[in-house]
Amino acid sequence: GRPSDVAQALRRKKGALNGQGKVYFMDAAHLLHNAVAGRGWIKRTATVELKTNSGRNRLNVLGAYSPDDHSLLAIEGVESCDAEMVCRLLHKLRAANPGQVLLLVLDNVRYQRTRRVRALARRLRIRLLFLPPYSPNLNLIERFWKFLRKKVMRNTYYATFAEFRAAIQKVLANLSGYADELTTLMTEN
């Protein structure tokens, strides 16, 4: 379907929740242990150095963000994102929302569409809404990943992968500290 069709389907499905359920947007972020140069002003003749790493170490974060209460549930690790990781997050979603109807909006990535994932979602009573290919603008969590990269990686050097991972975990564990920024950023418009 076209992006406008999916947006209409999402509005219909949210309406069907009738205030008795919760919507989550799910996606993965693949964060390289490397500094990212940000924007800034320097004197024309000046030189600025930004230390960097090899960029070979990567932390994968699979997350589900709910605009209903601005909450994020995530699983992170160095292993690649796969159906097993999605299933772990589905269990975490259900445990955090017992008895609630859940609607999960997710990308069309192959490992998220497996029979195993769809069967587990049915068993856990989690409705799935797959986005059309090449439509990241419809997945609200994409904005969160951009926010996370800005907070953790822009113009910041981490000597070790452990420091890098700890910085990411600190942001993920303390979202309430960013409530004002996230409230304006994470709207469904």
C-alpha positions as a printed Julia matrix, in Angstrom:
189×3 Matrix{Float64}:
   0.0     0.0    0.0
   0.87    3.63  -0.43
   2.02    5.66   2.58
  -1.31    7.54   2.72
  -3.19    4.2    2.77
  -1.03    2.98   5.66
  -1.55    6.25   7.56
  -5.33    5.83   7.15
  -5.12    2.19   8.27
  -3.15    3.26  11.34
  -5.77    5.89  12.23
  -8.57    3.3   11.82
  -6.76    0.72  13.94
  -5.95    3.29  16.64
  -9.61    4.31  16.67
 -10.61    0.66  17.08
  -8.46    0.51  20.24
 -11.05    2.87  21.74
  -8.68    4.1   24.42
  -8.33    0.52  25.69
  -5.01   -0.19  24.05
  -1.63    1.18  23.21
   0.31    1.77  20.0
   4.05    1.15  19.68
   6.36    1.93  16.76
   9.22   -0.58  16.45
  12.53   -0.45  14.62
  16.22   -1.18  15.08
  19.13    1.23  15.27
  22.64    0.11  14.43
  25.0     2.41  16.3
  28.67    2.42  15.32
  31.3     3.12  17.98
  32.55    6.22  16.24
  32.27    9.96  16.73
  29.95   11.81  14.36
  30.93   15.31  13.35
  28.26   17.88  14.1
  27.85   21.39  12.8
  29.55   24.43  14.26
  31.45   27.58  13.53
  35.21   27.81  13.52
  37.56   30.51  12.43
  38.48   30.14   8.76
  42.14   29.41   9.44
  41.54   27.23  12.51
  41.67   23.44  12.56
  39.5    21.28  14.77
  40.28   17.63  15.45
  37.65   15.07  16.3
  39.05   11.81  17.61
  37.55    8.69  16.13
  37.66    4.91  16.46
  37.82    2.1   13.93
  34.02    2.1   13.71
  33.96   -1.69  13.56
  32.16   -2.22  16.87
  28.41   -1.84  16.6
  25.63   -1.81  19.16
  22.24   -2.9   17.84
  19.2    -1.56  19.66
  15.73   -2.9   18.88
  13.17   -0.58  20.37
   9.44    0.05  20.58
   8.26    3.6   21.27
   4.73    4.51  22.35
   3.53    8.05  21.68
   0.6     7.32  24.0
   2.75    7.68  27.12
   6.2     8.52  25.62
   7.65    5.23  26.8
  10.37    3.16  25.17
  11.05   -0.54  25.6
  14.32   -1.73  24.1
  16.72   -4.63  23.84
  20.32   -4.0   22.94
  23.26   -6.17  22.08
  26.19   -6.67  19.76
  24.52   -9.56  17.95
  22.64   -8.84  14.72
  18.95   -8.08  14.86
  16.94  -11.15  13.96
  13.58  -12.84  14.59
  14.8   -14.06  17.99
  15.47  -10.49  19.1
  12.04   -9.4   17.85
  10.41  -12.23  19.81
  12.26  -11.15  22.97
  10.94   -7.62  22.5
   7.38   -8.91  21.91
   7.55  -10.75  25.24
   8.87   -7.58  26.92
   6.01   -5.53  25.4
   3.39   -7.97  26.63
   4.92   -8.14  30.13
   4.92   -4.33  30.37
   1.28   -4.1   29.22
  -0.66   -7.01  30.73
  -4.24   -7.26  29.51
  -3.96   -4.28  27.14
  -4.63   -4.47  23.44
  -1.38   -3.66  21.65
  -0.85   -2.42  18.1
   2.74   -2.63  16.88
   3.72   -0.63  13.79
   6.88   -2.0   12.22
   8.99   -2.02   9.09
   8.78   -4.58   6.35
  12.18   -6.09   7.24
  12.36   -9.81   6.52
  13.28  -10.9   10.07
  10.23   -9.06  11.45
   7.84  -10.79   9.05
   8.8   -14.39   9.82
   6.15  -16.97  10.66
   7.67  -17.31  14.1
   7.26  -13.57  14.85
   3.71  -13.42  13.48
   2.67  -16.56  15.38
   4.11  -15.24  18.64
   2.37  -11.88  18.12
  -0.96  -13.7   17.65
  -0.35  -15.8   20.77
   0.55  -12.68  22.81
  -2.44  -10.77  21.36
  -0.27   -8.1   19.73
  -1.63   -6.74  16.45
   0.98   -6.05  13.78
   0.81   -3.32  11.13
   3.62   -3.57   8.59
   4.71   -0.39   6.84
   5.3    -0.36   3.09
   8.91   -0.59   1.89
  10.94    2.62   1.85
   8.65    4.6    4.14
  10.74    5.42   7.24
   8.83    8.7    7.54
   5.82    6.69   8.76
   7.75    5.03  11.59
   7.8     7.44  14.51
  10.71    5.71  16.25
  13.03    6.86  13.44
  12.9    10.33  15.04
  13.94    8.83  18.36
  16.97    7.12  16.81
  18.04   10.46  15.31
  17.61   12.08  18.76
  19.67    9.3   20.4
  22.48    9.66  17.87
  22.53   13.42  18.44
  22.64   13.06  22.25
  25.23   10.3   22.38
  27.38   10.43  19.29
  27.58   13.97  17.91
  31.02   15.48  18.5
  31.72   12.96  21.26
  34.62   10.55  21.42
  34.41    7.37  23.53
  37.79    5.7   24.03
  36.24    2.28  24.63
  33.19    0.43  23.39
  32.12   -0.04  27.03
  32.0     3.76  27.51
  30.03    4.13  24.28
  27.53    1.45  25.32
  27.16    2.97  28.81
  26.36    6.39  27.28
  23.6     4.85  25.15
  22.2     2.88  28.09
  22.18    6.04  30.22
  19.98    7.88  27.69
  17.67    4.87  27.24
  17.26    4.47  31.0
  16.62    8.16  31.69
  14.12    9.3   29.05
  12.22   11.3   31.66
  15.18   13.69  31.73
  14.47   14.5   28.08
  10.68   14.72  28.42
  10.35   18.27  27.09
  12.48   17.58  24.01
  10.77   14.27  23.28
   7.24   15.61  23.73
   7.72   18.11  20.91
   9.75   15.75  18.73
   7.71   12.56  19.06
   4.31   13.6   17.71
   2.34   11.55  15.22
   1.88   14.43  12.77
